[in-house]
Amino acid sequence: MYRQWDKIFFVVLFGLALVALAACGNQAGDASNETGGEEAPEEANAEERDYPTTVTIGTASQGGTYYIFGGGLANLLEEHLGVTSNVEVTGGPVHNMQLIQSGDQELGMVTTGPAYEGVTGTGEWTGGEKLDDVRITFPMYSTPFHWWALADSGVTDLSGIEGQRVGVGPAGGTSGTYLPMIHELLELNTEDVQAGASDMASQMLDGQLDYIGFAAGIPIAAVTEVEAQREINLFGVEGEQRDLILEEFPFFYEYTIPAGTYDSLDDDLETIAMYNFGIVHKDVNADFVYDLVKAYHENIEQMIDTHASAKEAEDPEAILNNKNLPMHPGAIRYYEEIGIKLPDEVYPPEWDGN
């Protein structure tokens, strides 16, 4: 009798097991149906977030602000969007414009001078070709131009570098492009040496270079590196010389570097500057650009911790420093949503109002 009950118990238990397995199978089937099958989650994700899995961020030379800023952007992308990045040394804004236009990098940084000359094809470096696939995304900071000399040289202003050998930054960068033009305009007859910020600082510390001019978000690491070991004189440009530059190059504007920015700077320093923006190719996914710009502004303190210059972008209205360069539709959508009225000139041909 006990054997008979054992058999009945076993049959009932086996039946219950089959029911449980069937139920689990139905639940799994229901879950699959909700997402469209086993491959559907990936397909849905690709449709909803057609993001690049990895992006290349074009910066400039090591020792400059772009390179540091690029590291901050890489952290921002990975932490908030799940996108990994390669931060690459480039020649700077001119080079970044070319790399974005050709599609060889996804994200870059540029100053207003190379951006304007590139988009319009008016810069000599463009060969008359318009780099009109480049789009502005978010504001960064001002790039003031300033020069410094070893204190024992006795040079305290621009007139003192006349006829001298002067480091001007890498070819393709804002400094390397525009400092030679400024020196020529002011008839300083300098011998301009093109090299990265860190390389120029090392040359100055080794006694191979007495004078350097550079443009980047302040404070510039190369300046602080030199002044930590040698006494230096910092100087900018003002008066008639500045007026002449502003007349010749309308993308510059007057700028004052505050006293105390460097240990060697006891007083405010008058000079000139350009503004900086993030750039992408016009074909980069609009949702990705929207989310990038949103994450950038909503986490701007993270960028300020990376480099103090980012404080200039604390107010999203800093995007209005762009008066006439085409913006990416994804970026436009974000700024419109937060109530910023953009100039008509920044809307690109591909803008469809969405």
C-alpha positions as CSV (number, residue, x, y, z in Angstrom):
1,M,0.0,0.0,0.0
2,Y,2.8,2.3,0.9
3,R,4.3,1.6,-2.6
4,Q,1.0,2.5,-4.2
5,W,0.9,5.9,-2.3
6,D,4.5,6.4,-3.2
7,K,3.7,6.0,-6.9
8,I,0.7,8.3,-6.7
9,F,2.9,10.9,-4.8
10,F,5.6,10.6,-7.5
11,V,3.1,11.1,-10.3
12,V,1.6,14.1,-8.7
13,L,5.0,15.6,-7.9
14,F,6.2,15.0,-11.5
15,G,3.0,16.6,-12.8
16,L,3.5,19.7,-10.7
17,A,7.0,20.0,-11.9
18,L,5.8,19.9,-15.5
19,V,3.3,22.7,-14.8
20,A,6.0,24.8,-13.1
21,L,8.3,24.4,-16.1
22,A,5.5,25.3,-18.5
23,A,4.7,28.4,-16.5
24,C,8.4,29.5,-16.5
25,G,8.5,28.9,-20.3
26,N,5.4,31.0,-20.8
27,Q,6.8,33.8,-18.7
28,A,10.0,33.7,-20.7
29,G,8.0,33.7,-23.9
30,D,6.0,36.7,-22.6
31,A,9.2,38.6,-21.8
32,S,10.5,37.7,-25.3
33,N,7.4,38.9,-26.9
34,E,7.5,42.2,-25.1
35,T,11.0,43.0,-26.5
36,G,10.4,41.3,-29.8
37,G,12.5,38.1,-29.3
38,E,16.0,37.3,-28.1
39,E,17.8,39.9,-30.4
40,A,15.1,42.6,-29.9
41,P,16.7,44.3,-26.8
42,E,19.9,45.0,-28.8
43,E,17.9,46.1,-31.9
44,A,15.6,48.4,-29.7
45,N,18.6,49.8,-28.0
46,A,20.3,50.6,-31.3
47,E,17.1,52.4,-32.5
48,E,16.7,54.4,-29.3
49,R,20.4,55.2,-28.8
50,D,22.2,55.2,-32.1
51,Y,25.3,56.3,-30.2
52,P,28.9,55.6,-31.0
53,T,30.3,53.2,-28.5
54,T,33.7,55.0,-28.5
55,V,34.5,58.5,-29.6
56,T,37.8,60.2,-30.3
57,I,38.2,63.6,-28.7
58,G,40.6,65.9,-30.5
59,T,42.4,68.3,-28.2
60,A,45.7,70.0,-28.8
61,S,49.3,69.7,-27.3
62,Q,49.9,68.3,-23.9
63,G,50.4,71.1,-21.3
64,G,47.6,73.1,-22.9
65,T,44.0,73.5,-21.6
66,Y,42.4,71.6,-24.4
67,Y,44.2,68.4,-23.4
68,I,43.1,68.7,-19.8
69,F,39.5,69.7,-20.8
70,G,39.4,66.7,-23.1
71,G,40.1,64.4,-20.2
72,G,37.2,65.9,-18.3
73,L,34.9,65.4,-21.3
74,A,35.9,61.8,-21.5
75,N,35.0,61.2,-17.9
76,L,31.7,63.0,-18.4
77,L,30.8,60.8,-21.4
78,E,31.6,57.6,-19.7
79,E,30.0,58.4,-16.4
80,H,26.7,59.9,-17.7
81,L,26.2,58.4,-21.2
82,G,28.2,55.2,-21.0
83,V,30.4,56.1,-24.0
84,T,34.1,55.6,-23.8
85,S,36.6,58.0,-25.3
86,N,40.1,58.3,-26.7
87,V,41.6,61.7,-25.9
88,E,44.1,62.5,-28.6
89,V,46.8,65.1,-29.0
90,T,46.3,67.1,-32.2
91,G,47.6,70.3,-33.7
92,G,44.7,72.2,-32.1
93,P,41.7,74.0,-33.4
94,V,42.7,74.2,-37.1
95,H,43.6,70.6,-37.1
96,N,40.4,69.7,-35.2
97,M,38.3,71.5,-37.8
98,Q,40.0,69.4,-40.5
99,L,39.6,66.1,-38.6
100,I,35.9,66.7,-37.9
101,Q,35.2,67.7,-41.5
102,S,36.9,64.5,-42.8
103,G,35.1,62.3,-40.2
104,D,38.4,61.2,-38.6
105,Q,37.2,62.2,-35.1
106,E,33.8,62.5,-33.5
107,L,34.3,65.4,-31.0
108,G,36.7,68.3,-31.0
109,M,37.4,71.7,-29.7
110,V,37.9,74.9,-31.6
111,T,38.3,78.7,-31.2
112,T,36.1,81.2,-33.1
113,G,38.9,82.2,-35.4
114,P,39.6,78.8,-37.0
115,A,35.9,78.0,-36.8
116,Y,34.9,81.0,-38.8
117,E,37.7,80.8,-41.3
118,G,37.1,77.1,-41.8
119,V,33.3,77.2,-42.3
120,T,33.6,80.1,-44.7
121,G,36.8,78.9,-46.4
122,T,38.5,82.3,-45.9
123,G,41.5,81.1,-43.9
124,E,44.7,80.7,-45.9
125,W,45.1,77.3,-44.3
126,T,41.8,76.1,-45.9
127,G,43.0,76.6,-49.5
128,G,39.7,78.1,-50.3
129,E,37.8,74.9,-49.3
130,K,34.8,75.3,-47.0
131,L,34.8,73.0,-44.0
132,D,31.0,73.4,-43.8
133,D,30.1,70.0,-42.3
134,V,31.4,71.2,-38.9
135,R,28.8,72.0,-36.2
136,I,29.0,73.9,-32.9
137,T,27.7,72.0,-29.9
138,F,28.5,73.6,-26.5
139,P,30.4,76.6,-25.1
140,M,33.7,76.2,-23.2
141,Y,35.7,79.3,-22.2
142,S,37.7,82.3,-23.4
143,T,41.2,81.8,-24.8
144,P,43.3,84.8,-24.0
145,F,46.6,85.4,-25.8
146,H,49.6,86.2,-23.6
147,W,53.3,86.1,-23.7
148,W,56.0,85.5,-21.1
149,A,59.7,85.9,-20.9
150,L,62.4,84.9,-18.4
151,A,62.8,87.8,-16.0
152,D,66.5,88.0,-16.6
153,S,65.8,88.9,-20.2
154,G,64.5,92.2,-19.1
155,V,61.6,92.0,-21.6
156,T,58.3,93.2,-20.1
157,D,56.1,93.9,-23.2
158,L,55.6,93.0,-26.9
159,S,58.1,95.5,-28.2
160,G,60.8,93.6,-26.4
161,I,60.4,90.5,-28.5
162,E,61.1,92.3,-31.8
163,G,63.6,90.3,-33.8
164,Q,63.7,87.5,-31.3
165,R,63.1,83.8,-31.4
166,V,59.7,83.2,-29.9
167,G,57.8,79.9,-29.2
168,V,54.2,80.2,-30.6
169,G,52.6,76.8,-30.1
170,P,52.0,73.9,-32.4
171,A,51.2,74.2,-36.1
172,G,47.4,74.0,-36.6
173,G,46.7,75.3,-33.1
174,T,45.2,78.7,-32.3
175,S,48.5,80.0,-31.0
176,G,50.6,78.5,-33.9
177,T,48.2,79.9,-36.5
178,Y,47.5,83.4,-35.2
179,L,50.5,84.4,-33.2
180,P,52.7,84.5,-36.3
181,M,50.0,86.6,-38.0
182,I,49.9,89.0,-35.1
183,H,53.7,89.3,-35.0
184,E,53.7,90.0,-38.7
185,L,50.9,92.6,-38.4
186,L,52.7,94.4,-35.6
187,E,56.0,94.2,-37.6
188,L,57.9,92.5,-34.8
189,N,60.0,90.4,-37.3
190,T,60.1,87.4,-34.9
191,E,61.5,84.0,-35.6
192,D,58.5,81.9,-34.7
193,V,59.1,78.4,-33.3
194,Q,56.1,76.0,-33.5
195,A,56.0,73.4,-30.8
196,G,53.6,72.1,-28.1
197,A,53.1,73.9,-24.8
198,S,55.0,71.3,-22.7
199,D,57.9,71.2,-25.2
200,M,58.2,75.0,-25.2
201,A,58.1,75.1,-21.4
202,S,60.9,72.4,-21.3
203,Q,63.0,74.4,-23.8
204,M,62.6,77.6,-21.7
205,L,63.7,75.8,-18.6
206,D,66.6,74.3,-20.5
207,G,67.7,77.8,-21.7
208,Q,66.9,77.1,-25.3
209,L,63.9,79.5,-25.5
210,D,63.7,82.9,-23.8
211,Y,60.2,84.0,-25.1
212,I,56.9,82.2,-25.5
213,G,53.5,83.3,-26.7
214,F,50.5,81.0,-26.2
215,A,46.7,81.0,-26.1
216,A,44.6,78.7,-24.0
217,G,42.1,78.6,-21.2
218,I,43.7,80.1,-18.1
219,P,45.6,79.2,-16.0
220,I,47.9,77.5,-18.6
221,A,49.8,74.6,-17.2
222,A,52.9,75.4,-19.2
223,V,53.1,78.9,-17.5
224,T,52.7,77.5,-14.0
225,E,55.3,74.9,-14.8
226,V,57.9,77.5,-15.8
227,E,57.1,80.0,-13.1
228,A,57.5,77.3,-10.4
229,Q,61.2,77.1,-11.3
230,R,62.1,80.4,-12.9
231,E,61.1,84.1,-12.5
232,I,59.1,85.3,-15.5
233,N,57.5,88.4,-16.8
234,L,54.0,88.1,-18.3
235,F,52.6,90.6,-20.8
236,G,49.6,91.0,-23.2
237,V,48.7,93.6,-25.8
238,E,46.7,96.8,-25.5
239,G,46.4,100.3,-26.8
240,E,47.1,101.0,-30.5
241,Q,48.5,97.5,-31.0
242,R,45.4,95.9,-29.8
243,D,43.2,98.2,-31.8
244,L,45.1,97.2,-34.9
245,I,44.7,93.5,-34.2
246,L,40.9,93.9,-33.5
247,E,40.5,95.7,-36.8
248,E,42.3,93.1,-38.8
249,F,40.9,90.1,-37.1
250,P,37.2,90.7,-36.0
251,F,36.9,87.3,-34.3
252,F,39.1,88.6,-31.5
253,Y,37.8,90.6,-28.5
254,E,39.3,92.6,-25.7
255,Y,40.0,90.5,-22.6
256,T,41.5,91.1,-19.1
257,I,43.4,88.3,-17.3
258,P,42.7,88.8,-13.6
259,A,45.6,89.5,-11.2
260,G,46.5,86.4,-9.3
261,T,45.7,84.0,-12.2
262,Y,49.4,83.2,-12.0
263,D,51.8,83.6,-9.1
264,S,53.8,86.0,-11.3
265,L,50.8,88.2,-12.2
266,D,50.3,90.9,-9.5
267,D,48.1,93.2,-11.7
268,D,45.3,92.7,-14.2
269,L,46.7,92.0,-17.7
270,E,45.1,93.6,-20.8
271,T,45.1,91.4,-23.9
272,I,42.9,89.8,-26.6
273,A,41.0,86.5,-26.7
274,M,38.8,84.2,-28.7
275,Y,36.0,82.0,-27.5
276,N,36.0,78.2,-27.5
277,F,33.3,75.7,-28.5
278,G,32.9,71.9,-28.7
279,I,32.4,70.7,-32.3
280,V,31.0,67.6,-34.1
281,H,30.3,66.6,-37.7
282,K,26.8,67.4,-38.9
283,D,26.0,63.7,-39.4
284,V,26.6,62.7,-35.8
285,N,23.4,61.3,-34.2
286,A,21.2,64.1,-33.0
287,D,20.0,62.3,-29.8
288,F,23.7,61.7,-28.9
289,V,24.5,65.4,-29.3
290,Y,21.4,66.4,-27.3
291,D,22.3,64.1,-24.4
292,L,25.9,65.2,-24.5
293,V,25.1,68.9,-24.3
294,K,22.5,68.3,-21.6
295,A,24.9,66.2,-19.5
296,Y,27.6,68.8,-20.1
297,H,25.5,71.7,-18.7
298,E,23.8,69.7,-15.9
299,N,27.2,68.5,-14.7
300,I,29.2,71.6,-15.4
301,E,30.7,71.5,-11.8
302,Q,32.5,68.3,-12.9
303,M,34.1,70.2,-15.8
304,I,35.0,73.1,-13.5
305,D,36.8,70.7,-11.2
306,T,38.7,69.5,-14.3
307,H,39.7,73.0,-15.2
308,A,38.7,76.3,-13.7
309,S,38.2,77.9,-17.2
310,A,34.9,75.9,-17.5
311,K,33.3,78.3,-15.1
312,E,32.6,80.6,-18.1
313,A,30.1,77.9,-19.3
314,E,28.3,77.7,-16.0
315,D,25.5,79.7,-17.5
316,P,24.2,77.9,-20.7
317,E,23.6,81.3,-22.3
318,A,27.4,81.3,-22.9
319,I,26.4,79.5,-26.1
320,L,25.3,83.0,-27.4
321,N,29.0,83.8,-27.8
322,N,28.5,82.0,-31.1
323,K,26.8,84.6,-33.3
324,N,27.0,83.1,-36.8
325,L,28.5,79.6,-36.9
326,P,26.1,76.7,-37.7
327,M,25.1,74.6,-34.7
328,H,24.2,70.9,-34.6
329,P,20.4,70.2,-34.5
330,G,20.8,68.1,-31.3
331,A,22.4,71.0,-29.5
332,I,19.8,73.5,-30.8
333,R,17.0,71.3,-29.5
334,Y,18.5,71.4,-26.0
335,Y,19.0,75.2,-25.9
336,E,15.6,75.8,-27.2
337,E,14.1,73.5,-24.6
338,I,15.7,75.5,-21.8
339,G,14.4,78.8,-23.3
340,I,17.5,80.3,-25.0
341,K,16.7,82.3,-28.1
342,L,19.5,81.5,-30.6
343,P,20.5,83.9,-33.5
344,D,18.9,82.9,-36.8
345,E,22.4,82.6,-38.3
346,V,23.3,79.5,-36.3
347,Y,20.5,77.3,-37.7
348,P,22.1,75.0,-40.2
349,P,20.6,73.9,-43.6
350,E,19.6,70.5,-42.2
351,W,17.5,72.0,-39.3
352,D,13.9,70.8,-39.6
353,G,12.5,72.3,-36.4
354,N,12.8,69.0,-34.4
